[in-house]
């Protein structure tokens, strides 16, 4: 590995490769900050430029765009509450309130450094853990994917607090929207009401932009008087300054959240076809559940920014890991990177790292170095973006809506997508006014097709639905889904008679599927978790009022 | 108190829409060899939506007399100034989407931005001039970026 690392560093630090990477990071930051422009699109746009380059320069450019694009998404998510990509949805939950409270410099500093640290940690994991973690990806079958999506939707709904039924409904609406048009496996149309233009279904990006842009911007303008003020009325003159040291110290102080979110990001990243749209929500949810101050979440909690931003960058490390180790792209971004590799006659496979160490380690090292370059670039460009929120809201609304419409049009070069954005803008506004949370809706739209395809695959392989509870990963996600629905009830009723038993029983239940997983390490961890659960259950029972009398 | 609590009304509306969509799924024509019909997945989702809508109706009905329902939520609430502004913005955007293929993206975009700025902003000659400059410069800049830099082919107008 050391030899490969030296070769990788030597390749990555060639002036031309460094310049390409820096250019890629800058382009990614700009594109990531534009709602409607996805990282995949940015990579596709730069792909033709790499044809004439050697593999090292081309890959440096692509990885730069990937890292920059992912980190650029936090800018629009925090400053205007419109996530540039689904990977930044959870960043809006606490990023926006913190910016609105006048602490935009600190919020953005936290976001940038969380992204960088998540990326750096996943880059290190990429170097060390690639062979082992890639094997876990192979254990995941269609039953497990389906249950994982159910889990992702239930935890997003559980984040809705008192509105959990509405959160679940919003998630189900999202799945239904994704079901409109031709079914993916057989191509049979449904729910189109005979309208042929709906046969292709809806693209998720226009829906994402429409739902968030209109609802967020319009709810910022309850009256003309408020609309004529700026978004950050409480900001002080010097608050554009990004306090880097304070941000780093805060992240280090919350090291548990950082490590947990990185691990979540890595794990989701190694599962093909999932990606950062799930990991940022799971990481946010877990941060909230583990927090000592869960009620601060949604109001500008520090952990609420660290968790999603750490995990979404870590996810890219995970997806590169599975790409390098098995040749399976973890998400759409990795799929385009795979295309770029193939253009340069590089075909990832289980023996790829051994056979082509220079290219493999160049990718690993570039991924790590690009995160450092990203921090420098963000610090320079953010001052310009921060000035946006000093503009009166109504001016911002008018310009952003036009800007979003242009971005949405360019997704497929069709006005149908702009109509979709408009339609779902109205739907999103009505839902927001009726107190429906919007994040589950988006997650449902993004994951709906993946859920259906995996359900069909699972049922085609074995029509017995019992398989969903006999496969360890599927059972684990099912248990986690049920627990995530019950957890908010537990949080509100800790004093109930069953309150002290909830967490120990949950630990025992989580331990069961892990215990039946292959190998020795995971069953050993399961035994440990279950033992802890049984111990706490015993303590809870011995302290119960009935026992005391 | 209104005739029906808001959540009950919403739940009934969702149930009605679910029934219509469920009927639509019965019209799906699958290929003879299909093992998992195209209607099954939407039917599963609609079943879940139906159950959740019932839960919402029951929950809304049980809470009808609680003081919480009387308090206007931060986002929800009665129709008011917020909705008038929203209606104006939607109308302007709707005009843009309808008009862009006919009169071109730059002109439709300028009219949309100008309409929103004029409706919400101050109606003084100075502000109208500022709004015109903002609309012209922002739409022009975006147009240049998207067409010349990103090479996106935007509608230029079928009427010209």
Interface residues (C-beta under 8 A of the other chain):
Chain A: X45 X165 X166 X168 X169 X172 X173 X175 X176 X179 X183 X185 X186 X188 X189 X190 X191 X193 X214 X217 X218 X219 X221 X222 X223 X224 X227 X228 X392 X394 X395 X397 X398 X399 X401 X402 X403 X405 X406 X409 X410 X413 X415 X418 X419 X422 X425 X426 X429 X432 X433 X434 X435 X452 X455 X456 X459 X460 X463
Chain B: X6 X10 X14 X21 X24 X25 X28 X29 X30 X31 X34 X35 X36 X37 X38 X39 X41 X42 X45 X46 X48 X49 X52 X53 X55 X56 X59 X73 X75 X76 X77 X80 X81 X82 X83 X85 X86 X89 X90 X93 X94 X96 X97 X100 X101 X105 X109 X112 X113 X116 X117 X120 X121 X122 X134 X135 X138 X139 X142 X146 X150 X152 X153 X154 X155
